Amino acid sequence: MSIRQEKVSKLIQKDLGEIFQQVGSDMLPGKMVSVTVVRAAPDLRMARVYVSVFPTDSSKEDLKVIKSHASELRFQLGKRIKNQLRNVPELFFYLDDSLDYAERIDELLD
């Protein structure tokens, strides 16, 4: 990953995290959404966004809700990063279940 990709990924991660803080409660009432990792494509036209939802009781449905709001989230992101990037990357959301995985391992070890 190039330095430019890393910088853009960090910028998107920071701004999307702030956007989720503002509109996340409207989208998913009673849930906390955090952006754990963003991976930008080499041409910066696409970004994979890994999100973690807490509580995790219905993560798959929550991810569907987030994906259905992807264009709105991209628009909000575009308003924030318009001075840094020429094109706003298309956002693809994935569920980051690494915390659940680590918790499951801890349970198995105990």
Protein Blocks (a to p, Z undefined) as FASTA:
>chain_A
ZZklmmmmmmmmmmmmmmmmmmmmmmmghiacddfbdcddfklpaccdddddddfklmml
mmmmmmmmmmmmmmmmmmmmmmmpmbdcdddddddfklmmmmmmmmmmZZ
